[in-house]
Amino acid sequence: MKRREFFSLKTKHEEDFSGLSQDAHISHMKRVSAGLEPFIPSDSQPWDYERAAHLLRRTMIGPTDKEIRQALTLGIDQTIAMLCTPHPIDSKEIEPWCKSEPQIRAIPANSDIPGLKDQDFQTQTIIRRELITRWYIKTLAISPISVQEKMTMFWSGILTTEIDVVNFSEWMFNQQVLLRKHCLGNFKTLINDITIDPAMLIYLDGRLNQKTSNTNQINENYARELMELFTCGPTDWNNAPNYTEDDVREAARALSGWTIAGSTNPNATARPYYAGLKSNFIPSRWDSGTKTFMDVTGNWKASDIINILFEKRSLQISRFICERLYKAFVYDIPDRTIIDEMAAIFRKDWEIKPVLETLLRSAHFFDSENIGAMYKSPASFLIGSIRSMNISKVPDFRMDVSSVTNRDLSNRMTSMGEILFNPPNVKGWPGGRSWVSTSTVSLRHKFMLDVIDGKIMIRDNGALTQFYVFDSLAFARTFPEPNDPETLCMDLVLFMLNRKPTEKEYSAYLEALLMGAKIYEWNIDDPAFKPVDRIKSLLRMLVVQPMHQLH
C-alpha cells in the first residue's frame, strides 16, 4: 500500500488496488450530478448488493451479510422504513444505578446518611464511568437494523458533553435517553431540551449562569456554543457573521436561572449529597431585565431566545445542520446544492426524519462516487468488525467484571482517536480524514490480522486467555454458496470491501483463497483440505486493503 496516496480519495476508482491516487480536494466540490430526486435503479446503477450494503453501512454499525441481503430483498423503501423505526435499548446491565439520582459527594464518616464515604465514593464514580462506556460500546454492537444509534452518535458529536467534565454517569445516561428520544424527531424541541439537560448544564456551566440581588454571575459559555456549534454556526455561506458579541451577552442573560434539581430523596439531610436527574428553573437567579437579542427587545427567557434564533436564523440553521448531516452520511466534502435542498425541507417544521429519509432515498446518496468514499471511525471499524463478523468473547462486553482486561476494546478505541462520551473538546470529533493516519491504520491492520489468526491473548484471572474469538469457517458458511470458491470469493470481497473488484483484483483474491489448489478441489467441509487456512489467507489480504478503511 502506498501510504501517502492512501489518504487522498480519488473521485474515480482505479484498477490498481495497491493504493488510492492523489486528487484535488476542493471545499464544497460538486462531485456528482445526481440530486435529491429518488433513486431509480437502472442497468448502470442497479439496486444490488453493493448499494444495499452502502445504505446499511452508512446508517448502522457493522451490518452482517444476512442483513445486507435482507435489505436487498426488501428494497429501498422498506429498508429505510425499518432503519427509521425506533427500538428500545437494553440497560439492564447498568441498572438500577444508571436511572438513579447520582451521589455527588462523599458522605461524612460520622454520618448515618445512606451512601458511600470517601474513597469508596470515588471508586464507585470511576467504575460507573467505565461501565457506561463499555455498555455503550456493547449497545452499538448488538443493535438491530436501525439508524437510531448512528443518529444518537451524530447528535452526541454536535451537542457535545464530556464525561470527564460531567463526571457522573447517571447524567450521561440521562442525556443518552434524551438524544435517542429526539434523534429523528424535532430539532427545535431537541435544542430546547438539551439547553436544560443536567449534563449540559454542568458541561457548559449553565448551572453557574445566574443573577440575584447580591450576585451577577452571567456565564456566556452555553449562549456562545448554542449559536456557534449547535444551531447556526459562526458565519453564513457568504462569511457574514450570524451573531454578535452583544447577542451572546444578551442570550446568556436570558438563559440564566437554570440549575440541576435537588434530590427527591425524602430524607432532607441526604440532599446535599445527592442530586436530581432533572433541571429546575429558579426565578430569583434569572436576569429579569430587558434584553435585546438579534434586534428584538423583550423580557426574554431561555425558550424565547431559542424561538428568536430559529426565526431570525432559520436559513443559516437549516444549512448548518444539513451540512453536518451530509458530511455524516454522504461525504466529508459538502455539496451545497444538495444541502440547500435538504435545508428547505428541514426548515418547514424542523423535523429531522423527513430530511434524512429524503437524503437516504436519493439518487445522490446512491451515486457510485459516494459508495465507499468515507473513512470509518474507530467505532465503525472496531465495533463494526465485531458485529459484522460475529467476533465473540469481547472483553469489554463482560459487564459484571471491572478490570484492566475488560477495558481492552475501550483502550483500542482511545488509541485510535475516539473515546465514547469523551470528544476532544466542545467541537466534537473532527472526523473524516482525521480518523485515519499512518499510525492509526497500522493499529487497525494489526487488530484485524490478530483477530483472524487468534493471536489476542490477555491475562485474565492469572491465565493467558484468547479474546476476540473469530470462527473463520463458520463465518464463510454464513454466505449463500460456501462450497463454490469463485462465488464465495466474490461474496467475501463485496462484504469486506465496498465495491465489485476488477478482474485483476478478483484474480489475486481468488488465488489467495485457493492457495494453489484447483477450483474443482475446493471442499469447505473437508478438514484435510484445510479450508480454514485458505479462508484466513483471503481475509488477511482483504483487511489490509485501503478500501477496508472506507465505507
Backbone torsions as a table, in degrees:
resi	resn	phi	psi	omega
1	MET	NA	134.9	176.0
2	LYS	-86.9	104.1	-170.2
3	ARG	-60.6	-41.8	-178.5
4	ARG	-64.4	-39.9	-178.9
5	GLU	-71.7	-25.6	-176.7
6	PHE	-58.3	-34.6	-169.7
7	PHE	-89.1	12.5	173.6
8	SER	-129.0	113.6	-174.5
9	LEU	-84.1	124.7	-178.9
10	LYS	-80.0	153.9	179.9
11	THR	-72.1	-36.0	178.2
12	LYS	-109.7	134.6	176.5
13	HIS	-72.0	140.9	178.3
14	GLU	-102.7	159.8	176.7
15	GLU	-67.9	-36.8	-179.3
16	ASP	-73.5	109.5	-175.5
17	PHE	-94.1	18.2	177.1
18	SER	-74.6	-13.6	178.3
19	GLY	-179.0	175.0	179.1
20	LEU	-110.7	129.5	-169.7
21	SER	-79.7	160.7	179.4
22	GLN	-67.2	141.9	177.6
23	ASP	-151.6	157.0	178.7
24	ALA	-60.6	141.4	-178.3
25	HIS	-125.1	81.3	-170.5
26	ILE	-94.7	130.9	179.4
27	SER	-59.2	133.8	179.3
28	HIS	59.4	33.5	179.4
29	MET	-69.2	137.4	175.6
30	LYS	-89.9	105.9	-172.9
31	ARG	-90.5	-34.4	-176.2
32	VAL	-131.7	155.0	-178.3
33	SER	-88.5	-19.0	-178.1
34	ALA	-62.9	144.2	-177.9
35	GLY	-111.5	-155.7	-178.6
36	LEU	-84.0	3.0	175.1
37	GLU	-61.1	149.2	-177.4
38	PRO	-57.4	141.3	176.5
39	PHE	-68.6	126.3	176.4
40	ILE	-116.8	114.1	-178.4
41	PRO	-56.0	144.4	179.5
42	SER	-143.3	177.1	178.2
43	ASP	-62.3	-37.0	-177.8
44	SER	-81.3	-28.9	179.6
45	GLN	-136.0	78.9	-175.5
46	PRO	-81.5	163.6	168.0
47	TRP	-82.0	97.3	-173.0
48	ASP	-130.0	-174.0	-178.7
49	TYR	-57.6	-41.3	-177.4
50	GLU	-60.1	-42.6	-178.6
51	ARG	-79.4	-34.3	174.6
52	ALA	-62.6	-41.7	177.4
53	ALA	-65.0	-40.7	178.4
54	HIS	-58.2	-46.2	-179.2
55	LEU	-61.4	-45.9	-177.4
56	LEU	-73.5	-37.4	-179.7
57	ARG	-64.0	-33.4	-179.0
58	ARG	-81.0	-19.3	-172.0
59	THR	-112.0	-8.1	178.7
60	MET	-147.3	173.5	-179.7
61	ILE	-93.5	115.1	169.8
62	GLY	57.6	64.8	175.9
63	PRO	-63.9	146.7	177.0
64	THR	-85.7	166.3	176.1
65	ASP	-60.3	-40.1	179.2
66	LYS	-61.1	-42.6	179.8
67	GLU	-67.0	-38.0	178.0
68	ILE	-63.9	-43.4	179.4
69	ARG	-68.3	-31.9	174.6
70	GLN	-63.4	-44.4	177.7
71	ALA	-63.6	-38.2	178.5
72	LEU	-60.8	-40.5	179.5
73	THR	-72.3	-41.9	-177.1
74	LEU	-68.2	-34.1	-175.3
75	GLY	93.6	171.2	-173.4
76	ILE	-64.3	-49.8	-173.3
77	ASP	-63.2	-47.0	-179.4
78	GLN	-67.5	-35.5	179.1
79	THR	-66.9	-43.8	179.0
80	ILE	-65.0	-39.0	176.5
81	ALA	-59.6	-41.8	178.4
82	MET	-67.0	-41.6	179.4
83	LEU	-61.7	-34.9	-175.6
84	CYS	-92.9	12.0	175.8
85	THR	-93.2	122.4	-179.0
86	PRO	-67.4	155.6	178.2
87	HIS	-137.8	149.8	179.2
88	PRO	-72.5	153.1	175.2
89	ILE	-105.6	149.7	-179.0
90	ASP	-97.3	110.8	-179.8
91	SER	-113.3	16.1	-175.6
92	LYS	-57.9	-33.8	-176.0
93	GLU	-71.7	-13.8	176.0
94	ILE	-121.3	14.7	173.2
95	GLU	-92.1	156.1	2.3
96	PRO	-87.7	-5.6	-170.7
97	TRP	-63.7	-30.2	-176.1
98	CYS	-67.1	-20.2	-179.6
99	LYS	-108.5	7.6	-178.4
100	SER	-97.5	160.2	176.4
101	GLU	-67.7	133.9	-176.1
102	PRO	-74.7	142.7	167.8
103	GLN	-82.3	120.3	-171.7
104	ILE	-106.9	-6.8	176.9
105	ARG	-141.6	151.2	175.0
106	ALA	-70.9	140.5	177.7
107	ILE	-75.3	134.2	178.4
108	PRO	-55.1	145.2	-174.2
109	ALA	-58.5	-33.1	-176.3
110	ASN	-93.7	11.7	-176.5
111	SER	-96.1	149.1	175.2
112	ASP	-99.2	11.0	176.4
113	ILE	-67.2	132.8	-179.2
114	PRO	-66.0	139.2	179.6
115	GLY	142.0	176.1	-175.7
116	LEU	-89.0	152.6	-177.7
117	LYS	-117.5	145.0	170.1
118	ASP	44.5	-118.4	-172.1
119	GLN	-62.4	-36.7	179.7
120	ASP	-61.8	-36.9	178.2
121	PHE	-65.3	-44.6	178.8
122	GLN	-64.2	-41.3	180.0
123	THR	-63.0	-44.0	179.0
124	GLN	-61.2	-42.2	179.6
125	THR	-60.1	-44.0	-179.6
126	ILE	-66.9	-43.8	-179.2
127	ILE	-62.7	-42.6	-179.0
128	ARG	-67.4	-32.7	175.6
129	ARG	-65.4	-39.0	176.7
130	GLU	-67.1	-44.4	-176.3
131	LEU	-64.7	-40.7	-178.1
132	ILE	-69.1	-31.1	175.9
133	THR	-67.1	-45.2	178.5
134	ARG	-66.8	-37.6	176.0
135	TRP	-59.8	-41.6	-178.9
136	TYR	-65.4	-42.9	178.0
137	ILE	-60.1	-45.2	-179.8
138	LYS	-65.9	-39.1	178.1
139	THR	-59.1	-41.5	177.8
140	LEU	-64.6	-35.8	-175.5
141	ALA	-75.9	-21.4	-177.2
142	ILE	-112.8	6.7	-177.1
143	SER	-68.5	149.0	178.7
144	PRO	-79.2	-174.3	175.7
145	ILE	-65.5	106.2	-177.6
146	SER	-169.4	147.2	176.3
147	VAL	-88.1	-1.7	-174.3
148	GLN	-55.9	-46.8	-176.5
149	GLU	-70.9	-37.0	176.4
150	LYS	-63.9	-39.9	179.6
151	MET	-70.4	-35.9	176.1
152	THR	-63.0	-42.3	175.7
153	MET	-64.9	-37.3	179.0
154	PHE	-59.5	-50.2	-178.8
155	TRP	-69.3	-32.4	176.2
156	SER	-62.8	-28.7	178.8
157	GLY	-82.4	-11.7	177.0
158	ILE	-105.3	-53.7	179.8
159	LEU	-90.8	68.3	-165.5
160	THR	-76.5	148.0	164.3
161	THR	-141.9	158.1	179.9
162	GLU	-121.3	128.4	-179.5
163	ILE	-64.0	-26.0	176.2
164	ASP	-63.0	-28.0	179.8
165	VAL	-92.5	-47.2	-178.7
166	VAL	-66.8	-37.7	172.0
167	ASN	78.0	-45.0	-172.7
168	PHE	-99.6	122.9	-173.1
169	SER	-66.1	-26.2	179.2
170	GLU	-59.5	-40.2	178.8
171	TRP	-72.2	-34.0	177.6
172	MET	-67.5	-40.5	176.6
173	PHE	-64.4	-43.0	178.2
174	ASN	-56.3	-40.3	178.6
175	GLN	-70.2	-36.8	176.0
176	GLN	-58.4	-42.8	177.4
177	VAL	-59.7	-42.7	178.5
178	LEU	-62.3	-46.5	-178.4
179	LEU	-65.1	-39.7	178.2
180	ARG	-66.1	-38.0	179.6
181	LYS	-60.2	-40.2	-173.6
182	HIS	-105.3	2.6	-169.1
183	CYS	-59.9	-28.2	176.0
184	LEU	-119.3	14.7	-175.7
185	GLY	-96.1	-135.8	-175.7
186	ASN	-96.0	124.0	-175.1
187	PHE	-67.1	-39.2	-179.9
188	LYS	-64.4	-39.7	176.1
189	THR	-63.7	-40.8	177.2
190	LEU	-59.5	-44.0	179.6
191	ILE	-64.5	-41.5	176.9
192	ASN	-59.6	-43.4	-176.2
193	ASP	-74.8	-38.7	-179.1
194	ILE	-69.6	-27.0	179.4
195	THR	-60.2	-34.8	-177.8
196	ILE	-112.7	17.7	175.7
197	ASP	-70.5	133.9	-177.3
198	PRO	-54.7	-43.1	179.4
199	ALA	-62.0	-40.1	178.5
200	MET	-69.5	-37.4	178.5
201	LEU	-62.2	-30.7	176.2
202	ILE	-78.7	-49.1	-171.4
203	TYR	-61.2	-44.9	-177.5
204	LEU	-109.0	24.3	168.2
205	ASP	65.8	22.7	178.2
206	GLY	-61.2	-32.0	-179.0
207	ARG	-69.8	-18.0	178.9
208	LEU	-93.6	-4.8	-176.5
209	ASN	-84.8	102.5	-173.8
210	GLN	-153.5	157.2	173.1
211	LYS	-142.2	124.1	176.3
212	THR	-126.3	-177.5	-178.7
213	SER	-64.4	-23.1	-176.6
214	ASN	-107.8	-17.1	-176.7
215	THR	-133.0	156.2	173.9
216	ASN	-138.3	94.4	-176.7
217	GLN	-120.2	56.1	178.9
218	ILE	-70.0	120.7	-178.0
219	ASN	-108.1	126.8	-172.6
220	GLU	-94.6	-0.1	-172.3
221	ASN	-56.7	-54.5	-176.8
222	TYR	-67.9	-39.9	-179.7
223	ALA	-56.8	-41.2	-179.2
224	ARG	-67.7	-48.7	-177.1
225	GLU	-70.2	-28.9	175.5
226	LEU	-53.6	-41.5	-179.1
227	MET	-89.2	-46.0	-172.8
228	GLU	-69.8	-39.7	-172.0
229	LEU	-117.5	-25.8	-171.2
230	PHE	-98.6	-21.5	-174.6
231	THR	-133.3	-78.2	-168.0
232	CYS	-98.3	-18.2	-175.2
233	GLY	83.1	163.4	-176.0
234	PRO	-69.2	-34.5	-178.8
235	THR	-136.8	161.4	176.3
236	ASP	-88.3	-173.1	-176.4
237	TRP	-67.8	-14.5	176.3
238	ASN	-100.4	12.3	179.8
239	ASN	66.1	19.0	172.8
240	ALA	-83.0	139.8	-178.6
241	PRO	-64.0	140.2	179.9
242	ASN	-89.0	-12.0	178.7
243	TYR	-159.5	165.4	179.8
244	THR	-114.2	170.0	175.2
245	GLU	-64.3	-32.0	175.1
246	ASP	-63.8	-38.3	177.6
247	ASP	-62.0	-40.4	178.8
248	VAL	-62.0	-47.1	-177.8
249	ARG	-64.1	-44.2	-177.6
250	GLU	-70.1	-37.6	176.8
251	ALA	-63.9	-41.9	179.8
252	ALA	-60.1	-40.4	177.9
253	ARG	-60.9	-43.4	-178.8
254	ALA	-68.9	-30.7	-177.7
255	LEU	-81.0	-4.1	-176.8
256	SER	-70.6	162.4	174.3
257	GLY	101.3	-10.1	-177.9
258	TRP	-93.7	138.5	177.1
259	THR	-146.5	178.2	178.5
260	ILE	-84.1	134.2	-178.1
261	ALA	-64.3	150.2	177.3
262	GLY	-71.0	165.4	179.5
263	SER	-62.7	147.7	175.0
264	THR	-90.1	6.2	179.0
265	ASN	-55.2	123.8	-177.9
266	PRO	-64.9	-19.5	176.7
267	ASN	-81.5	100.1	-173.1
268	ALA	-58.2	-31.9	-178.5
269	THR	-70.5	-15.7	179.5
270	ALA	-84.2	-16.8	-171.2
271	ARG	-61.8	-35.0	176.7
272	PRO	-62.9	-17.9	-175.6
273	TYR	-102.4	-5.3	178.2
274	TYR	-131.0	157.0	177.2
275	ALA	-133.9	160.4	-177.4
276	GLY	-82.6	174.4	178.1
277	LEU	-100.3	2.6	179.8
278	LYS	-120.2	168.9	176.4
279	SER	-100.8	167.4	-176.1
280	ASN	-145.4	135.0	177.7
281	PHE	-96.1	126.1	179.6
282	ILE	-112.7	103.8	-175.1
283	PRO	-53.1	-35.2	-177.0
284	SER	-68.2	-18.0	178.6
285	ARG	-96.7	-0.1	-177.9
286	TRP	-91.3	137.2	174.6
287	ASP	-74.4	103.9	-173.8
288	SER	-87.3	5.3	-179.1
289	GLY	-73.8	168.9	177.7
290	THR	-71.1	136.6	179.1
291	LYS	-126.8	148.6	174.2
292	THR	-115.9	109.2	-177.2
293	PHE	-120.1	121.9	-178.0
294	MET	50.5	45.7	174.6
295	ASP	69.6	14.3	177.0
296	VAL	-116.6	125.4	-174.1
297	THR	-106.9	137.3	177.5
298	GLY	179.1	-179.5	-179.0
299	ASN	-91.7	67.1	-164.5
300	TRP	-77.6	147.3	169.6
301	LYS	-114.0	-175.9	-175.8
302	ALA	-57.5	-48.9	-178.5
303	SER	-62.6	-32.5	178.0
304	ASP	-65.9	-42.0	179.3
305	ILE	-60.4	-43.0	179.7
306	ILE	-66.6	-40.2	177.2
307	ASN	-61.5	-46.0	-179.9
308	ILE	-64.4	-43.8	-179.8
309	LEU	-58.5	-46.0	-178.7
310	PHE	-71.5	-25.3	177.0
311	GLU	-80.3	-45.8	-174.6
312	LYS	-79.5	-27.2	-175.7
313	ARG	-124.2	35.4	-177.3
314	SER	-61.1	-42.8	179.7
315	LEU	-63.1	-47.3	-177.1
316	GLN	-66.1	-40.9	179.5
317	ILE	-63.5	-47.8	-177.5
318	SER	-62.3	-40.3	178.6
319	ARG	-68.8	-42.4	-176.8
320	PHE	-62.8	-47.5	-178.0
321	ILE	-72.8	-38.5	179.3
322	CYS	-67.5	-31.1	174.6
323	GLU	-65.4	-39.3	176.2
324	ARG	-64.9	-40.7	176.9
325	LEU	-61.6	-44.8	179.9
326	TYR	-59.1	-46.4	-178.0
327	LYS	-68.8	-24.7	179.6
328	ALA	-81.7	-29.9	-171.9
329	PHE	-117.0	-16.6	-174.8
330	VAL	-117.8	-63.4	-174.7
331	TYR	-164.9	152.8	-174.9
332	ASP	-83.9	-2.7	169.6
333	ILE	-107.1	110.2	-172.4
334	PRO	-71.5	143.9	172.9
335	ASP	-101.9	106.8	-171.8
336	ARG	-71.6	-20.8	174.2
337	THR	-64.6	-46.6	178.5
338	ILE	-66.4	-43.4	-177.9
339	ILE	-62.5	-38.1	179.1
340	ASP	-64.0	-37.8	177.3
341	GLU	-68.3	-39.9	175.7
342	MET	-61.8	-43.7	-177.4
343	ALA	-62.5	-35.7	179.0
344	ALA	-63.5	-37.5	176.6
345	ILE	-69.4	-41.8	-174.1
346	PHE	-63.4	-45.3	-172.8
347	ARG	-80.1	1.1	174.2
348	LYS	-62.2	-45.4	-178.5
349	ASP	-149.8	7.2	178.2
350	TRP	64.9	24.0	175.1
351	GLU	-82.6	132.4	-175.0
352	ILE	-80.5	-42.4	-173.2
353	LYS	-56.6	-46.9	-179.9
354	PRO	-60.4	-35.6	179.6
355	VAL	-67.0	-47.0	-178.4
356	LEU	-66.1	-42.4	179.4
357	GLU	-61.7	-42.3	179.0
358	THR	-61.7	-42.6	180.0
359	LEU	-65.1	-45.6	-176.1
360	LEU	-70.3	-23.2	178.5
361	ARG	-88.3	-7.5	-165.6
362	SER	-79.3	155.6	173.4
363	ALA	-63.0	-31.6	179.1
364	HIS	-63.3	-47.1	-178.8
365	PHE	-60.9	-39.9	-175.5
366	PHE	-90.6	1.9	177.2
367	ASP	-58.8	141.7	-176.0
368	SER	-54.6	-34.2	-177.5
369	GLU	-68.3	-19.1	-179.6
370	ASN	-95.2	-3.0	179.7
371	ILE	-87.1	129.4	-178.9
372	GLY	63.9	35.3	-173.9
373	ALA	-114.6	5.1	-178.0
374	MET	-121.5	143.8	178.6
375	TYR	-75.9	138.6	176.2
376	LYS	-74.1	134.2	170.9
377	SER	-71.3	165.0	175.0
378	PRO	-54.9	-38.3	177.7
379	ALA	-63.9	-46.4	179.4
380	SER	-63.8	-37.3	-178.1
381	PHE	-74.1	-56.3	-174.1
382	LEU	-74.2	-56.5	-178.4
383	ILE	-67.3	-36.5	178.3
384	GLY	-62.5	-40.2	177.6
385	SER	-64.7	-42.7	179.5
386	ILE	-61.5	-44.4	-178.0
387	ARG	-70.5	-48.7	-172.0
388	SER	-73.3	-27.0	-177.4
389	MET	-104.7	6.9	177.9
390	ASN	54.2	48.3	176.6
391	ILE	-78.3	124.4	-174.8
392	SER	-105.6	179.2	-179.8
393	LYS	51.7	53.3	175.9
394	VAL	-82.9	120.7	-172.4
395	PRO	-57.6	-40.1	-176.7
396	ASP	-66.8	-17.3	-177.0
397	PHE	-80.4	-7.4	178.1
398	ARG	-83.0	84.3	-171.7
399	MET	-71.2	-15.8	-179.1
400	ASP	-84.2	-2.0	-177.9
401	VAL	-126.3	137.0	175.3
402	SER	-120.1	111.1	-179.4
403	SER	-157.8	170.8	176.7
404	VAL	-59.1	-38.8	178.9
405	THR	-53.6	-43.7	-173.1
406	ASN	-84.7	10.7	172.3
407	ARG	-111.3	17.4	-174.6
408	ASP	-64.4	-50.4	-179.0
409	LEU	-66.0	-40.1	176.6
410	SER	-58.6	-42.5	179.9
411	ASN	-67.0	-37.3	177.6
412	ARG	-64.0	-41.9	177.7
413	MET	-63.0	-39.2	178.2
414	THR	-61.4	-45.2	-179.0
415	SER	-66.6	-22.1	178.3
416	MET	-94.2	-1.9	170.0
417	GLY	104.0	10.1	179.3
418	GLU	-135.0	108.2	177.8
419	ILE	-107.5	109.4	-178.8
420	LEU	-58.8	138.1	-176.1
421	PHE	74.2	0.2	-177.9
422	ASN	-138.3	70.2	173.7
423	PRO	-63.5	160.7	-175.6
424	PRO	-63.4	-27.7	178.8
425	ASN	-166.3	-172.9	-175.7
426	VAL	-65.3	-17.2	177.8
427	LYS	-78.5	-7.4	-178.7
428	GLY	80.3	-165.8	179.7
429	TRP	-81.3	135.6	179.2
430	PRO	-65.5	-32.2	175.6
431	GLY	66.8	-161.4	178.2
432	GLY	57.5	-132.5	-176.3
433	ARG	-67.3	-19.2	-179.0
434	SER	-67.3	-17.6	-179.5
435	TRP	-68.6	-27.4	-172.0
436	VAL	-122.6	126.1	177.1
437	SER	-139.1	175.8	179.7
438	THR	-62.4	-26.4	178.9
439	SER	-83.4	-44.8	-176.2
440	THR	-74.1	-30.4	-179.5
441	VAL	-68.6	-31.2	176.9
442	SER	-68.4	-34.9	175.9
443	LEU	-66.4	-38.4	178.6
444	ARG	-65.2	-46.9	179.6
445	HIS	-59.2	-46.8	-176.9
446	LYS	-62.5	-41.8	179.8
447	PHE	-59.7	-49.7	-177.5
448	MET	-65.0	-42.6	179.7
449	LEU	-65.1	-39.9	178.8
450	ASP	-67.7	-36.5	177.3
451	VAL	-64.5	-47.8	-179.0
452	ILE	-59.1	-39.9	-176.9
453	ASP	-91.4	2.2	178.2
454	GLY	63.9	39.8	-173.8
455	LYS	-101.6	-1.8	-176.7
456	ILE	-85.6	99.8	-178.8
457	MET	-111.9	126.1	-177.9
458	ILE	-126.6	137.3	178.9
459	ARG	-71.2	122.1	-176.4
460	ASP	-134.7	118.9	-176.2
461	ASN	54.5	40.3	174.9
462	GLY	86.5	-8.2	-177.4
463	ALA	-122.4	143.6	175.1
464	LEU	-69.8	126.2	-175.7
465	THR	-130.3	139.8	177.1
466	GLN	-78.4	130.0	174.0
467	PHE	-118.8	172.1	-176.7
468	TYR	54.9	61.3	-176.7
469	VAL	-80.3	127.2	-178.4
470	PHE	-126.6	122.4	178.4
471	ASP	-97.5	95.9	-175.3
472	SER	-64.8	-33.8	-179.5
473	LEU	-69.4	-45.8	177.6
474	ALA	-62.7	-37.9	178.3
475	PHE	-61.4	-47.5	180.0
476	ALA	-62.0	-35.4	-178.1
477	ARG	-73.4	-10.4	175.8
478	THR	-76.4	-11.8	178.6
479	PHE	-86.3	155.4	-169.4
480	PRO	-59.1	-38.4	-173.9
481	GLU	-130.5	70.7	-177.2
482	PRO	-68.6	-16.6	179.5
483	ASN	-92.1	3.5	173.9
484	ASP	-111.7	102.3	-173.0
485	PRO	-61.4	-33.7	-179.4
486	GLU	-68.8	-44.8	178.5
487	THR	-68.1	-42.9	179.6
488	LEU	-60.9	-42.3	178.7
489	CYS	-59.7	-48.2	179.6
490	MET	-62.5	-41.6	-179.7
491	ASP	-63.3	-42.7	179.8
492	LEU	-65.7	-39.0	178.4
493	VAL	-64.9	-46.6	179.5
494	LEU	-61.9	-36.7	-178.0
495	PHE	-74.6	-45.4	-175.1
496	MET	-77.7	-29.0	179.7
497	LEU	-109.7	-154.7	-172.0
498	ASN	-129.3	5.7	-176.2
499	ARG	-159.2	163.7	176.4
500	LYS	-68.7	132.3	-178.1
501	PRO	-73.6	157.0	171.5
502	THR	-70.8	169.5	178.7
503	GLU	-60.5	-39.6	179.8
504	LYS	-64.0	-44.6	178.8
505	GLU	-63.9	-47.9	-177.2
506	TYR	-60.0	-40.5	179.1
507	SER	-60.4	-41.6	179.5
508	ALA	-68.3	-40.0	179.8
509	TYR	-66.4	-42.4	-179.7
510	LEU	-64.7	-37.9	177.6
511	GLU	-62.4	-39.4	178.6
512	ALA	-65.3	-35.9	179.2
513	LEU	-71.0	-43.8	-175.4
514	LEU	-77.0	-28.4	-179.4
515	MET	50.7	47.0	176.5
516	GLY	90.4	-10.8	179.1
517	ALA	-76.8	161.4	174.3
518	LYS	-84.5	153.6	-179.4
519	ILE	-57.0	-42.0	-176.5
520	TYR	-71.3	-11.8	178.8
521	GLU	-86.2	-10.2	-174.8
522	TRP	-60.8	130.0	176.6
523	ASN	-151.5	97.9	-175.8
524	ILE	-68.6	-18.0	-177.2
525	ASP	-92.9	-1.8	-176.7
526	ASP	-104.7	107.1	-179.7
527	PRO	-57.9	-30.1	-179.5
528	ALA	-66.2	-23.3	178.1
529	PHE	-77.2	-11.5	-179.6
530	LYS	57.0	54.0	-179.8
531	PRO	-63.4	-31.1	179.4
532	VAL	-60.1	-45.9	179.8
533	ASP	-61.3	-39.0	-176.7
534	ARG	-71.8	-40.7	177.8
535	ILE	-64.8	-43.5	178.5
536	LYS	-63.0	-35.1	178.8
537	SER	-59.5	-43.9	178.4
538	LEU	-68.5	-45.1	-177.5
539	LEU	-62.2	-38.4	176.7
540	ARG	-59.2	-38.0	-179.6
541	MET	-70.3	-37.9	-175.9
542	LEU	-72.2	-40.3	-173.1
543	VAL	-73.1	-10.3	176.3
544	VAL	-103.1	5.6	176.6
545	GLN	-76.0	144.5	177.3
546	PRO	-53.3	-37.9	-177.5
547	MET	-65.4	-19.1	177.9
548	HIS	-71.8	-17.9	176.5
549	GLN	-85.5	-3.9	-174.9
550	LEU	-117.1	160.9	173.9
551	HIS	-149.3	NA	NA
